[in-house]
Amino acid sequence: MEQADKTYSIGTVANLVGVPKYKLRHWCDRYLPHIKRIQIGEFQFQRRFTGQDIELIGRIKAYRDRGFTLDAAVSQARHDLGGGKE
C-alpha cells in the first residue's frame, strides 16, 4: 500500500485530533459524508480516514475550541482547505 493510499481507523483519528469517537461519528454522519466506509460483516461498516480527512477534522476541532458553532467550524475549515469535500 502506498503512503497516499493509507487510511486510519476512527480510534486512531480520535487520538490524533483529540475528539471522542462518538463526536467523530456525528460529524461524519452530518457533515462529512464523503468519509469512506468499508464493509466488515454483513451489517457492519468501518469508517476509514485519509490524511486530508484528518487535516479537515483537526481544523474543525480547532475552530470549535475557539468557540465556533459546529456549522461555522465546518464551513471555515472547508474554506481554509480550498473548499474541502461536501
HUVENRA-V658638 format. One record per residue. RES is the residue in one letter. SS is DSSP state (@ for helix, = for strand, . for the rest). Layout:
res->(RES,RES)
ss->(SS,SS)
//
This chain:
res->(M,E,Q,A,D,K,T,Y,S,I,G,T,V,A,N,L,V,G,V,P,K,Y,K,L,R,H,W,C,D,R,Y,L,P,H,I,K,R,I,Q,I,G,E,F,Q,F,Q,R,R,F,T,G,Q,D,I,E,L,I,G,R,I,K,A,Y,R,D,R,G,F,T,L,D,A,A,V,S,Q,A,R,H,D,L,G,G,G,K,E)
ss->(.,.,@,@,@,.,.,=,.,@,@,@,@,@,@,@,@,.,.,.,@,@,@,@,@,@,@,@,@,@,@,.,.,.,.,=,=,=,=,.,.,.,.,.,=,=,=,=,=,.,@,@,@,@,@,@,@,@,@,@,@,@,@,@,@,.,.,.,.,@,@,@,@,@,@,@,@,@,@,@,.,.,.,.,.,.)
//
